[in-house]
Amino acid sequence: MKHITHKARKFVKRMENKASSAMLKTKHIISGNSGEGYVDTAVKILIAVVIGALVLAGLYKLFGETVMPTLTQRIQEMFNYRD
């Protein structure tokens, strides 16, 4: 009878260890943040692209209406040798 009791306790202890190990592995996997950086990186890239497009549009509007006509006129005046 002692032999059976000893084997049963050993079996129960082994099952407790396996369950505890499985629980710790599950807890580690759930609490891990290994894939979290992908979403953050995608949002940062999207924000950078939008801000870059806005800056380029503003510069294009500024150079297209204000700077470029004045610059073109000055260059024409500078190379106009007839006057």
DSSP file (Angstrom, degrees, kcal/mol; ACC not computed):
  #  RESIDUE AA STRUCTURE BP1 BP2  ACC     N-H-->O    O-->H-N    N-H-->O    O-->H-N    TCO  KAPPA ALPHA  PHI   PSI    X-CA   Y-CA   Z-CA
    1    1 A M     >        0   0    0      0, 0.0     4,-2.2     0, 0.0     5,-0.2   0.000 360.0 360.0 360.0 -38.8    0.0    0.0    0.0
    2    2 A K  H  >  +     0   0    0      1,-0.2     4,-2.5     2,-0.2     5,-0.2   0.884 360.0  54.6 -60.1 -39.3    2.9    2.4    0.8
    3    3 A H  H  > S+     0   0    0      2,-0.2     4,-2.1     1,-0.2    -1,-0.2   0.894 109.0  46.2 -63.3 -42.8    4.3    1.8   -2.7
    4    4 A I  H  > S+     0   0    0      2,-0.2     4,-2.4     1,-0.2    -1,-0.2   0.899 112.7  50.3 -68.0 -42.0    1.0    2.8   -4.4
    5    5 A T  H  X S+     0   0    0     -4,-2.2     4,-2.5     2,-0.2     5,-0.2   0.907 110.4  50.3 -62.5 -42.8    0.6    5.9   -2.2
    6    6 A H  H  X S+     0   0    0     -4,-2.5     4,-2.2     1,-0.2    -2,-0.2   0.917 112.1  46.7 -63.1 -43.7    4.2    6.9   -3.0
    7    7 A K  H  X S+     0   0    0     -4,-2.1     4,-2.4     2,-0.2    -1,-0.2   0.884 111.8  51.5 -65.2 -38.9    3.6    6.5   -6.8
    8    8 A A  H  X S+     0   0    0     -4,-2.4     4,-2.6     2,-0.2    -2,-0.2   0.916 111.2  46.9 -65.7 -42.4    0.3    8.4   -6.6
    9    9 A R  H  X S+     0   0    0     -4,-2.5     4,-2.7     2,-0.2    -2,-0.2   0.899 112.3  50.6 -64.9 -40.0    2.0   11.3   -4.8
   10   10 A K  H  X S+     0   0    0     -4,-2.2     4,-2.2    -5,-0.2    -2,-0.2   0.905 111.6  48.0 -63.0 -42.0    4.8   11.3   -7.2
   11   11 A F  H  X S+     0   0    0     -4,-2.4     4,-2.3     2,-0.2    -2,-0.2   0.919 112.4  48.3 -64.5 -45.2    2.3   11.3  -10.1
   12   12 A V  H  X S+     0   0    0     -4,-2.6     4,-2.3     1,-0.2    -2,-0.2   0.909 111.7  50.0 -62.7 -42.7    0.3   14.2   -8.6
   13   13 A K  H  X S+     0   0    0     -4,-2.7     4,-2.2     2,-0.2    -1,-0.2   0.898 110.3  50.4 -63.6 -40.6    3.5   16.2   -7.9
   14   14 A R  H  X S+     0   0    0     -4,-2.2     4,-2.3     2,-0.2    -1,-0.2   0.900 110.9  48.8 -64.1 -41.6    4.6   15.7  -11.5
   15   15 A M  H  X S+     0   0    0     -4,-2.3     4,-2.6     2,-0.2    -2,-0.2   0.877 109.8  52.2 -66.0 -38.2    1.2   16.8  -12.8
   16   16 A E  H  X S+     0   0    0     -4,-2.3     4,-2.6     2,-0.2    -2,-0.2   0.909 110.1  48.8 -63.4 -41.6    1.3   19.9  -10.6
   17   17 A N  H  X S+     0   0    0     -4,-2.2     4,-2.6     2,-0.2    -2,-0.2   0.906 112.3  48.0 -64.2 -42.3    4.8   20.8  -11.9
   18   18 A K  H  X S+     0   0    0     -4,-2.3     4,-2.6     2,-0.2    -2,-0.2   0.915 113.4  47.5 -65.0 -42.7    3.6   20.4  -15.5
   19   19 A A  H  X S+     0   0    0     -4,-2.6     4,-2.3     2,-0.2    -2,-0.2   0.910 113.3  48.3 -65.0 -41.4    0.5   22.5  -14.9
   20   20 A S  H  X S+     0   0    0     -4,-2.6     4,-2.4     2,-0.2    -2,-0.2   0.907 112.4  48.9 -64.5 -42.1    2.6   25.2  -13.2
   21   21 A S  H  X S+     0   0    0     -4,-2.6     4,-2.4     2,-0.2    -2,-0.2   0.916 112.0  48.3 -63.8 -43.9    5.0   25.1  -16.0
   22   22 A A  H  X S+     0   0    0     -4,-2.6     4,-2.4     1,-0.2    -2,-0.2   0.888 111.5  50.8 -63.6 -38.9    2.3   25.4  -18.6
   23   23 A M  H  X S+     0   0    0     -4,-2.3     4,-2.6     2,-0.2    -2,-0.2   0.911 110.8  48.1 -65.6 -42.6    0.7   28.3  -16.6
   24   24 A L  H  X S+     0   0    0     -4,-2.4     4,-2.3     2,-0.2    -2,-0.2   0.898 112.0  49.4 -66.0 -39.9    4.0   30.2  -16.4
   25   25 A K  H  X S+     0   0    0     -4,-2.4     4,-2.4     2,-0.2    -2,-0.2   0.922 112.9  47.5 -62.9 -43.9    4.6   29.7  -20.2
   26   26 A T  H  X S+     0   0    0     -4,-2.4     4,-2.7     1,-0.2     5,-0.2   0.914 111.7  49.9 -63.3 -43.4    1.1   30.9  -21.0
   27   27 A K  H  X S+     0   0    0     -4,-2.6     4,-2.2     1,-0.2    -1,-0.2   0.892 111.4  49.3 -62.7 -40.1    1.5   33.9  -18.6
   28   28 A H  H  X S+     0   0    0     -4,-2.3     4,-0.8     2,-0.2    -2,-0.2   0.904 112.6  47.2 -65.8 -42.2    4.8   34.8  -20.3
   29   29 A I  H  < S+     0   0    0     -4,-2.4     3,-0.4     2,-0.2    -2,-0.2   0.916 114.3  46.6 -66.0 -43.7    3.3   34.5  -23.8
   30   30 A I  H  < S+     0   0    0     -4,-2.7    -2,-0.2     1,-0.2    -1,-0.2   0.891 114.8  45.9 -67.7 -39.4    0.3   36.6  -22.9
   31   31 A S  H  < S+     0   0    0     -4,-2.2    -1,-0.2    -5,-0.2    -2,-0.2   0.584  91.4 106.7 -82.2  -8.1    2.3   39.3  -21.1
   32   32 A G     <  -     0   0    0     -4,-0.8     3,-0.1    -3,-0.4    -3,-0.0  -0.349  52.8-162.3 -69.9 151.2    4.9   39.5  -23.9
   33   33 A N    >   +     0   0    0      1,-0.1     3,-0.7     2,-0.1     4,-0.4  -0.202  44.3 130.0-125.3  41.4    4.9   42.5  -26.2
   34   34 A S  T 3  S+     0   0    0      1,-0.2     3,-0.3     2,-0.1    -1,-0.1   0.820  78.9  38.9 -69.9 -31.1    7.0   41.2  -29.1
   35   35 A G  T >> S+     0   0    0      1,-0.2     3,-0.7    -3,-0.1     4,-0.6   0.393  91.5  91.2 -97.5   3.2    4.5   42.2  -31.8
   36   36 A E  H <> S+     0   0    0     -3,-0.7     4,-1.2     1,-0.2     3,-0.4   0.807  75.3  64.0 -70.2 -30.0    3.5   45.5  -30.3
   37   37 A G  H 3> S+     0   0    0     -4,-0.4     4,-2.6    -3,-0.3    -1,-0.2   0.734  89.0  68.1 -68.9 -23.4    6.2   47.6  -32.1
   38   38 A Y  H <> S+     0   0    0     -3,-0.7     4,-2.2     2,-0.2    -1,-0.2   0.914 101.9  44.6 -64.8 -43.5    4.7   46.9  -35.6
   39   39 A V  H  X S+     0   0    0     -4,-0.6     4,-2.3    -3,-0.4    -1,-0.2   0.922 114.1  50.0 -67.6 -43.2    1.6   49.0  -35.0
   40   40 A D  H  X S+     0   0    0     -4,-1.2     4,-2.3     1,-0.2    -2,-0.2   0.920 111.9  48.0 -60.5 -44.4    3.5   51.8  -33.4
   41   41 A T  H  X S+     0   0    0     -4,-2.6     4,-2.5     1,-0.2    -1,-0.2   0.904 110.5  51.2 -64.1 -41.7    6.0   51.9  -36.3
   42   42 A A  H  X S+     0   0    0     -4,-2.2     4,-2.3     1,-0.2    -1,-0.2   0.903 110.9  48.3 -63.4 -41.1    3.2   51.9  -38.9
   43   43 A V  H  X S+     0   0    0     -4,-2.3     4,-2.5     2,-0.2    -1,-0.2   0.908 111.4  50.2 -66.3 -41.1    1.5   54.8  -37.1
   44   44 A K  H  X S+     0   0    0     -4,-2.3     4,-2.4     2,-0.2    -2,-0.2   0.915 111.7  47.9 -63.3 -42.5    4.7   56.8  -36.9
   45   45 A I  H  X S+     0   0    0     -4,-2.5     4,-2.4     2,-0.2    -2,-0.2   0.918 111.7  50.2 -64.2 -42.6    5.4   56.2  -40.6
   46   46 A L  H  X S+     0   0    0     -4,-2.3     4,-2.2     1,-0.2    -2,-0.2   0.911 111.3  48.1 -62.3 -42.9    1.9   57.2  -41.5
   47   47 A I  H  X S+     0   0    0     -4,-2.5     4,-2.7     1,-0.2     5,-0.2   0.914 111.4  50.8 -63.3 -43.2    2.2   60.4  -39.5
   48   48 A A  H  X S+     0   0    0     -4,-2.4     4,-2.5     1,-0.2    -2,-0.2   0.897 110.5  49.1 -62.6 -40.6    5.6   61.2  -41.0
   49   49 A V  H  X S+     0   0    0     -4,-2.4     4,-2.4     2,-0.2    -1,-0.2   0.917 112.7  47.1 -65.7 -43.4    4.2   60.7  -44.6
   50   50 A V  H  X S+     0   0    0     -4,-2.2     4,-2.2     2,-0.2    -2,-0.2   0.931 114.5  45.9 -65.1 -45.7    1.2   63.0  -43.9
   51   51 A I  H  X S+     0   0    0     -4,-2.7     4,-2.5     1,-0.2    -2,-0.2   0.910 112.9  51.3 -64.5 -41.2    3.2   65.7  -42.3
   52   52 A G  H  X S+     0   0    0     -4,-2.5     4,-2.7    -5,-0.2    -2,-0.2   0.904 109.5  49.8 -61.0 -41.9    5.8   65.5  -45.1
   53   53 A A  H  X S+     0   0    0     -4,-2.4     4,-2.5     2,-0.2    -1,-0.2   0.895 111.1  49.5 -64.7 -39.8    3.0   65.8  -47.7
   54   54 A L  H  X S+     0   0    0     -4,-2.2     4,-2.3     2,-0.2    -2,-0.2   0.910 111.9  47.9 -65.2 -41.5    1.6   68.9  -45.9
   55   55 A V  H  X S+     0   0    0     -4,-2.5     4,-2.7     2,-0.2    -2,-0.2   0.931 113.2  47.9 -64.5 -45.3    5.0   70.5  -45.8
   56   56 A L  H  X S+     0   0    0     -4,-2.7     4,-2.7     1,-0.2     5,-0.2   0.902 111.4  50.4 -62.8 -40.5    5.7   69.8  -49.5
   57   57 A A  H  X S+     0   0    0     -4,-2.5     4,-2.3     2,-0.2    -1,-0.2   0.910 111.8  48.3 -63.9 -40.8    2.3   71.1  -50.4
   58   58 A G  H  X S+     0   0    0     -4,-2.3     4,-2.4     2,-0.2    -2,-0.2   0.911 113.1  47.0 -64.8 -43.0    2.9   74.3  -48.4
   59   59 A L  H  X S+     0   0    0     -4,-2.7     4,-3.2     2,-0.2     5,-0.3   0.906 111.7  50.7 -65.8 -40.7    6.3   74.8  -50.0
   60   60 A Y  H  X S+     0   0    0     -4,-2.7     4,-2.5     1,-0.2    -2,-0.2   0.912 111.9  47.5 -62.4 -42.0    5.0   74.2  -53.5
   61   61 A K  H  X S+     0   0    0     -4,-2.3     4,-1.7    -5,-0.2     5,-0.4   0.912 114.7  46.7 -65.6 -41.5    2.2   76.7  -52.9
   62   62 A L  H  X>S+     0   0    0     -4,-2.4     4,-2.1     1,-0.2     5,-1.6   0.945 118.7  39.3 -65.4 -49.2    4.7   79.2  -51.5
   63   63 A F  I  <>S+     0   0    0     -4,-3.2     5,-2.5     3,-0.2    -2,-0.2   0.837 114.7  54.8 -71.9 -31.6    7.3   78.8  -54.3
   64   64 A G  I  <5S+     0   0    0     -4,-2.5    -1,-0.2    -5,-0.3    -2,-0.2   0.857 123.2  20.9 -71.1 -35.1    4.6   78.5  -57.0
   65   65 A E  I  <5S+     0   0    0     -4,-1.7    -2,-0.2    -5,-0.2    -3,-0.2   0.781 134.3  24.1-105.2 -33.3    2.8   81.8  -56.2
   66   66 A T  I  X5S+     0   0    0     -4,-2.1     4,-0.8    -5,-0.4    -3,-0.2   0.897 125.6  29.0-102.8 -54.5    5.2   84.0  -54.3
   67   67 A V  I  ><S+     0   0    0     -5,-1.6     4,-2.9     2,-0.1     5,-0.2   0.924 113.1  55.8 -81.8 -46.2    8.9   83.1  -54.9
   68   68 A M  H  ><S+     0   0    0     -5,-2.5     4,-3.0    -6,-0.2     5,-0.3   0.905 106.8  47.3 -62.2 -46.7    8.9   81.7  -58.5
   69   69 A P  H  > S+     0   0    0      0, 0.0     4,-2.3     0, 0.0    -1,-0.2   0.924 116.3  45.9 -61.0 -40.5    7.3   84.6  -60.3
   70   70 A T  H  X S+     0   0    0     -4,-0.8     4,-2.3     2,-0.2    -2,-0.2   0.918 114.2  48.2 -65.3 -43.2    9.6   87.1  -58.6
   71   71 A L  H  X S+     0   0    0     -4,-2.9     4,-2.3     2,-0.2    -1,-0.2   0.908 111.8  49.3 -64.5 -43.0   12.6   84.9  -59.2
   72   72 A T  H  X S+     0   0    0     -4,-3.0     4,-2.3    -5,-0.2    -1,-0.2   0.911 111.6  49.5 -62.7 -43.1   11.7   84.4  -62.9
   73   73 A Q  H  X S+     0   0    0     -4,-2.3     4,-2.3    -5,-0.3    -2,-0.2   0.912 111.2  48.9 -63.6 -43.2   11.2   88.2  -63.3
   74   74 A R  H  X S+     0   0    0     -4,-2.3     4,-2.3     2,-0.2    -2,-0.2   0.893 111.2  49.7 -65.0 -40.6   14.6   88.9  -61.6
   75   75 A I  H  X S+     0   0    0     -4,-2.3     4,-1.9     2,-0.2    -1,-0.2   0.911 111.7  48.6 -66.0 -41.0   16.4   86.4  -63.8
   76   76 A Q  H  < S+     0   0    0     -4,-2.3     4,-0.4     1,-0.2    -2,-0.2   0.901 113.1  47.7 -64.7 -40.2   14.8   87.8  -67.0
   77   77 A E  H >< S+     0   0    0     -4,-2.3     3,-0.6     1,-0.2    -2,-0.2   0.875 110.1  53.2 -66.3 -37.1   15.8   91.3  -65.9
   78   78 A M  H 3< S+     0   0    0     -4,-2.3    -2,-0.2     1,-0.2    -1,-0.2   0.867 116.3  37.3 -68.2 -36.6   19.3   90.2  -65.1
   79   79 A F  T 3< S+     0   0    0     -4,-1.9     2,-1.2    -5,-0.1    -1,-0.2   0.303  86.7 108.2 -99.7   9.2   19.9   88.7  -68.5
   80   80 A N    <   +     0   0    0     -3,-0.6     3,-0.5    -4,-0.4    -1,-0.0  -0.747  39.0 170.9 -88.4  97.7   18.0   91.3  -70.5
   81   81 A Y        +     0   0    0     -2,-1.2    -1,-0.2     1,-0.2    -4,-0.0   0.544  60.3  79.2 -86.7  -8.4   20.9   93.1  -72.2
   82   82 A R              0   0    0      1,-0.2    -1,-0.2    -3,-0.1    -2,-0.1   0.804 360.0 360.0 -71.3 -28.4   18.7   95.3  -74.5
   83   83 A D              0   0    0     -3,-0.5    -1,-0.2    -6,-0.1    -2,-0.1   0.496 360.0 360.0 -79.7 360.0   17.9   97.8  -71.7
